[in-house]
Amino acid sequence: MKKINIFLCVFVLVWAIPHEKKARACSCIELPSVSEAREEADAVFLGIITDIEDLQIQREVTINVREAWKGVRTKTIKIYTGFNDGDCGLPITIGESYLFYATDGSERNDDGFLTSNICTRTTAEANAMEDLKELGAGKKEFTQEEPSSFADGQSRWIITSILGSIVFLLILYGFFLKKRN
């Protein structure tokens, strides 16, 4: 019985590892300059928020892009941010226009997804005059492709976890059958 408990503990640990989420505290020292922020960001664009969907640990924000300076090819884009409750999430509202400085948040070579938070220069358009002046004219023509989704890239990890669990259970089952004989 003791061996079964050990195997079950190992199984739970192995299964839980791909689902681990990193905890990050929100601490912003000072915002970078406009040129530093543009250099550090993977995407810089001005757009109107058309939808906000609350997911388990973050918010998925759909944006209609009006102008872009870096990293945007489509008219509609999705970014991810926290809930604005101590997790550095952006205080955003549907229908409002914002200047976004976003970074690639993918951690496992999945389909990339963009994130932004209050530690970037992301701000409401009304507060972004200095940034917009320094950025100059941006690109205003985009394709109409569908935006990518974080969930699409993450589904591979769920499938891998399930398949790995099944293989582990089959090996465990074979081990016990061998012990009986």
N, C-alpha and C positions, 0 to 999 in steps of 0.2 A: 504494500500500500504506500509505503514511503517513496518508492521509486516512481509510482504513478503521480504523486503530488509534486515531486521534483520535475518530472516531464511536463506536467500541466503548468507549473510556474515558468519553465523555460518557454513553453508554447505561448503563454500570455505575453511574456517579455518580447519574444521574437515578433509576434503579431503586432504589438503596440509600437515598436520602433518606427515604422514608416509613418505612423500617425502623430508622432511627436510634433508639437508646435513650439516654436521658440518664443519665449517671453521677452518682451522688450519694454523697458521703461521709457517714458517720455521726458527727455531732457534736452532743451535747445539752448545752446550757449549764445550765439548771435547769428543772425542771418548772413549768408554770404553776399558779396556784391552781385550786381546783375550779371556781369561777365563771368564771375566764378560760378554762379548758379547755372548759367547757360552751359558752361563747360562741363559741370558735374552731372547735369541732367541728361537723360536719354531722349527726352521729348520736352519741347517747350511749345505751348500753344494757347490760344485764346478761344474759349468756347462757352456755350450755354448748356447748363445741365438740364437734360430732358427726363432723366429717371434716376432714382436712387433705390437700390434694393439691399435690404439688410440681410447679410449672410450670417453664418455662425460666428465668425470671429472678425468680420470686417464688412464694409459696405462696398457694393459694386455701383459705380457711378457711370452713367451713360451720358456722353457729351457730344453735342453737335458742334464740330470744330468750325470756327470762322476764319482763323488765321493761324499759321504755324511757322515756327522758326527752326525747328529741329525735330526729327524722328516721327513725323506723322505723314501718312500717305492716304488715309481714308477720311471721309467727311464725318463719320461717326466713330467714336473711340470709347473704350471703357477703361476706367482706372479703378484702383482699389485704395481705400483709406480706412482708418479706424472709425470708431463711433463718436469721437470728440468728447470722450469722458475719461481723460487721463491716458489715453493710448495714442496721443498725437494726431488723432483723426481731424480732418478738415471740417470747420464749421460752414457747411454748404447748404444751399437751398435750391430746389427745383425752380427753373425759370430764370435764375440769375446767371450772369456772365462772369467768368473767372479767367485769370491768367494762370495757367498750370505749368509748374516745373515738376516733371515726373521722372522716376527712375525705374529701371527694369527690376521687378521684384521676384523674378523666377530664381529659384535656388537649386533646381535639379535638372537643368537643361530641358525643361518642359517647354511648351509653347510659352513664349514670353508674355508677361503681363506687367502693366505699368502701375506704380504706386505713387502716392504723394501724401504729404503730411504737413503739419504746421511748422516743422523745422526747415521747410523749403521756402522759397519766395512766393509760393502759390498764394494768390490773394484775389479778392473781388476786383473786377475791371475798374471800378470807380477809385480804388486805392492803388492802381498799377500804373499811373501816368508816368512816373520816373522810369519804370521798367520798359514800358511800351516805347517811350522816346529813345531810350538807349538801344533797344532791340531793332528799331527801324522797321521798314516794311517787311512783312513776312509773306509766305506762300498762301494763296487764297483759292487755288484750284485743287480738288481732291477727287479720288475715285469714290464710287458708291458701294464698295465692298462692305459686307457685314463685319461688325467688330468682333475681335476674338474674345473668348471667354475663359476666365481662370478655371472654371470647372472642367472645360474640355481637356486642358493639360493635366489636371489633377486626377481625372478618371483613370489614367494609366496606372497611377500608384495604388488606387483602390483595387483594380483588377489584379495587379501584381501581388498585393497583400493577400487577397483571397486565394489566388493560385498557390502562393507560398504556404499558406495555412493548410490547404488541402494536401499538398505534397508532404508537409511535416506530419500531418495526421496519418497519412498512408505509411510513412516510414515508421512512425510510432506503432501503428497497428501491426506492421510486419515484424517489428522487434518483439512485440508481445506474443505473436503467433510462434515465432522461433523459440522463445523462452518456454512456451508450453510444451513443445515437442522435445 
